[in-house]
Amino acid sequence: MLSTVKISNRQMTIITCLFSIGTTILVAPSTLAANAQQDAWICALLGNAVGLGLAWLYISVGLFYPKNNLLEINERILGKWLGWLASCFFLFTMLLSSAQVLFYIGNFLKTNMFPETPIIALHILFLLVVMLAAHLGLETFARSIELFVPLLLLLFFSLIFFLFPSMEIENIQPILEADGKSLVKGTLTFASMTYLTLPTLLVFFPVCLTDPRSARKYFIAGGLIAGLKLSMVILVSILVLGPDGSILYAYPSYTLAQRISIGNFLQRVEAIVAILWFFTIFVKLSMYFYAGLISMTHVFRLRTYKPLIIPTAFVVAVFSLIVYPNTAYMAKWDVDAWFPYSLIFGLFYPLLLLVVGLIRAKTKPGRDPS
């Protein structure tokens, strides 16, 4: 199904970067500050080191059979039935993740911009764009995303630049005040939020690349760029809001944009800067949704995913109202349940594929070269 779809390694890097940023840019400062206070930015840097190893693991799995996507690799490595069950697990994760991301954006819009609008209306409006992206396909999606990169970079660095006068170095002092346990917890939290969702992209990479041989460095580069940008946002949040302020606000990065005030002519720019966050969330939701469609097509042995777009969108929209009954439940899930669940999907699952694949490669030397 994806064998005729081709995108460049540059486009893969962009998609990987924006997918990794996703919703993390909204909640990472408060989550890490709650773990490590003013040392949250150190946790982010350490989390990138962990994330590089995870990104290497994922692309290594994909390069086992570069002409197959992850769902086909499941069956080639685990066998027909165990591979099919693994694909069912992957499908469930895609639907769950789509609903979670959709709730995030709906809750953000309702809380900060449209308090009188029913959240389901916001979900449907955002889903319509995602459905259009899925209908047009990965090639069109990748080219469109590439066109917007200069604007996104301009918005990101403008945010950092205009906040520079509000930064106070005292807010990150004393450095290394957090104990070892807090630093480890913050590091693992950052890695889980930024990198442990990347196996999603193995549905598309490297099978859809014009040059799969160089996929490893471009894939890892995309994850690293995202991690460094998020680290910068976390550092700026601590410098401007302080650790207590970063914890207090549900969406600290949005609050940062509200703090921008240059004279009497540059104020209230948060709605413009929010475009950056909408775009990264759009990329993340689109990739989850598209991967879910491909997974469903594979699991049920269908020829095309396009008839599934509307029914799947309906399921995701309904699921988005159930997956998080309220914001308090969402916060508790993120603290207590997200990390162990993400470990299953982002560590144990790809590690199982890699280990079993290496064992099978030794016993059956005819494996495709990576």
Secondary structure, 3 states (H helix, E strand, C coil): CCCCCCECHHHHHHHHHHHHHCCHHHHHHHHHHHHHHHHHHHHHHHHHHHHHHHHHHHHHHHCCCCCCCHHHHHHHHHCHHHHHHHHHHHHHHHHHHHHHHHHHHHHHHHHHCCCCCCHHHHHHHHHHHHHHHHHHCHHHHHHHHHHHHHHHHHHHHHHHHHHHHHCCHHHHCCCCCCCHHHHHHHHHHHHHHHCCCHHHHHHCCCCCECCHHHHHHHHHHHHHHHHHHHHHHHHHHHHHHHHHHHHHCCCHHHHHHHCCEECCCEECCHHHHHHHHHHHHHHHHHHHHHHHHHHHHHHCCCCCCHHHHHHHHHHHHHHHHHCCCCHHHHHHHHHHHHHHHHHHHHHHHHHHHHHHHHHHHHHCCCCCCC
